[in-house]
Amino acid sequence: MRRVEHFPPAARRTRFTVQMRSAVCALVAGLALAGCSETLTKHGHQFHDTDLQAVQPGMSEEQVKATLGTPATTAVVGAGNAYYYISSTMGQTSFFKPTEKDRQVVAVYFNQGGSVDNVANYGLKDGKVFDFISRKTPAPGAKDEGLVKSLFKNLGTKQIFGEDG
């Protein structure tokens, strides 16, 4: 004869309640961990390699604007001008203040006649400003070394109460 166990109704409810509590706790823990994951947001000009390759020496300032859009800032550099396109990547974890994770500055240099002389794609490599096109760091005393370094000044530093510097 086969033995069949019957649980009293109260025991079945208790077992179901324990299983439900475990499932709810697992769900809450999963949601809490998901809230701790970092969200990345990109700001400014976002370029692809093909965008930068489209800017060729000899192009006019208007042709560059038509290709890349309006620059974030401009400067007089040496005998010509420069357009600077700035992008940044911000990271934010749950309700904490966003922090900047990366910054990229694309500089388009124009000669005295107003045509493209060269293009640089600056970022940080090993904590130093680095041109990813020429594969060099800006030379000390270069025509816009101070400006380029200032564009990367606060990257990665903790800023208290939203103040710069």
C-alpha positions as CSV (number, residue, x, y, z in Angstrom):
1,M,0.0,0.0,0.0
2,R,1.3,3.4,-0.9
3,R,1.5,6.0,1.8
4,V,0.2,9.5,0.9
5,E,1.0,12.4,3.1
6,H,-1.5,15.1,3.6
7,F,-0.4,18.4,4.9
8,P,-2.9,20.3,7.0
9,P,-4.2,23.5,5.4
10,A,-2.2,25.7,7.8
11,A,1.1,23.9,6.9
12,R,0.4,24.4,3.2
13,R,-0.3,28.1,3.7
14,T,2.9,28.5,5.8
15,R,5.0,26.8,3.1
16,F,3.4,29.0,0.4
17,T,4.0,32.1,2.5
18,V,7.7,31.3,3.0
19,Q,8.1,30.7,-0.8
20,M,6.4,34.0,-1.6
21,R,8.5,35.9,0.9
22,S,11.6,34.4,-0.6
23,A,10.5,35.3,-4.1
24,V,9.6,38.9,-3.1
25,C,13.0,39.3,-1.3
26,A,14.8,38.0,-4.4
27,L,12.9,40.5,-6.5
28,V,13.6,43.4,-4.2
29,A,17.3,42.5,-4.0
30,G,17.5,42.3,-7.8
31,L,15.8,45.7,-8.2
32,A,18.1,47.3,-5.6
33,L,21.2,45.9,-7.4
34,A,19.9,47.2,-10.7
35,G,19.5,50.6,-9.2
36,C,23.2,50.6,-8.3
37,S,24.4,50.0,-11.9
38,E,25.9,53.0,-13.6
39,T,24.1,54.8,-16.3
40,L,26.3,56.5,-19.0
41,T,25.1,59.6,-20.8
42,K,26.9,61.3,-23.7
43,H,26.9,65.1,-24.2
44,G,28.2,67.3,-26.9
45,H,29.4,66.3,-30.4
46,Q,29.6,62.6,-30.9
47,F,31.8,61.6,-33.8
48,H,32.6,58.5,-35.8
49,D,36.0,58.0,-37.4
50,T,34.4,58.6,-40.8
51,D,33.3,62.1,-39.7
52,L,36.8,63.1,-38.9
53,Q,38.2,61.5,-42.1
54,A,35.8,63.7,-44.0
55,V,37.6,66.8,-42.9
56,Q,40.5,67.2,-45.3
57,P,43.3,69.8,-45.6
58,G,42.2,72.7,-47.8
59,M,38.5,72.7,-46.8
60,S,37.1,76.1,-45.9
61,E,35.6,76.9,-42.5
62,E,32.1,76.8,-43.9
63,Q,32.7,73.3,-45.4
64,V,33.9,72.1,-42.0
65,K,30.8,73.6,-40.3
66,A,28.6,71.8,-42.9
67,T,30.5,68.5,-42.2
68,L,30.9,68.6,-38.4
69,G,28.4,71.2,-37.3
70,T,28.9,74.3,-35.3
71,P,31.9,74.1,-33.0
72,A,31.6,74.4,-29.2
73,T,34.2,77.1,-29.1
74,T,36.7,78.8,-31.4
75,A,40.1,80.5,-30.9
76,V,42.7,82.4,-32.7
77,V,45.8,80.1,-32.9
78,G,49.0,81.4,-34.3
79,A,48.2,83.1,-37.7
80,G,45.0,81.2,-38.1
81,N,41.9,80.0,-36.3
82,A,40.8,76.7,-34.6
83,Y,37.4,75.1,-34.1
84,Y,37.0,72.9,-31.0
85,Y,34.3,70.3,-30.8
86,I,33.9,68.9,-27.3
87,S,32.1,65.7,-26.1
88,S,31.9,64.1,-22.7
89,T,30.7,60.9,-21.2
90,M,29.0,61.2,-17.8
91,G,28.3,58.3,-15.4
92,Q,25.7,58.3,-12.7
93,T,24.9,55.6,-10.1
94,S,21.4,55.7,-8.6
95,F,20.7,59.0,-7.0
96,F,24.4,60.2,-6.7
97,K,25.7,63.2,-8.6
98,P,26.9,62.4,-12.1
99,T,30.6,62.3,-12.7
100,E,32.5,62.8,-15.9
101,K,34.2,59.6,-17.1
102,D,35.7,60.7,-20.4
103,R,36.2,63.8,-22.6
104,Q,37.1,64.2,-26.2
105,V,38.1,67.4,-28.0
106,V,38.4,67.5,-31.8
107,A,40.4,70.5,-32.9
108,V,40.3,71.7,-36.6
109,Y,43.1,74.1,-37.3
110,F,42.9,76.6,-40.1
111,N,45.7,78.5,-41.8
112,Q,45.9,82.2,-42.4
113,G,43.9,81.8,-45.6
114,G,41.0,80.1,-43.8
115,S,41.5,76.6,-45.0
116,V,42.0,73.4,-43.0
117,D,45.7,72.9,-42.0
118,N,45.2,69.8,-39.8
119,V,42.9,68.0,-37.5
120,A,43.5,66.7,-33.9
121,N,41.5,64.3,-31.8
122,Y,42.5,65.0,-28.2
123,G,41.7,62.7,-25.2
124,L,43.4,61.5,-22.1
125,K,45.9,58.7,-22.2
126,D,47.8,57.7,-19.0
127,G,46.6,61.0,-17.5
128,K,48.0,63.2,-20.2
129,V,46.4,65.0,-23.1
130,F,47.0,62.9,-26.2
131,D,46.2,63.4,-29.9
132,F,44.8,60.1,-31.2
133,I,45.3,61.1,-34.8
134,S,49.0,62.0,-34.8
135,R,49.6,59.6,-31.8
136,K,51.5,62.3,-29.9
137,T,51.1,64.5,-26.9
138,P,51.0,68.3,-27.6
139,A,54.5,69.7,-27.5
140,P,55.3,72.1,-24.7
141,G,55.0,75.6,-26.0
142,A,52.7,74.6,-28.9
143,K,50.4,77.3,-30.2
144,D,47.4,76.1,-28.2
145,E,48.9,73.8,-25.6
146,G,47.4,75.8,-22.7
147,L,44.0,76.0,-24.2
148,V,43.8,72.2,-24.9
149,K,45.1,71.3,-21.4
150,S,42.5,73.7,-19.9
151,L,39.7,71.8,-21.7
152,F,40.8,68.7,-19.8
153,K,41.6,70.4,-16.5
154,N,38.8,69.0,-14.2
155,L,38.3,65.6,-15.8
156,G,38.4,62.9,-13.2
157,T,38.7,65.3,-10.2
158,K,36.1,65.2,-7.5
159,Q,34.1,68.5,-7.4
160,I,32.4,69.3,-4.1
161,F,29.0,70.9,-4.1
162,G,29.0,71.4,-7.9
163,E,31.8,73.9,-7.8
164,D,34.5,73.9,-10.5
165,G,38.1,73.7,-9.6
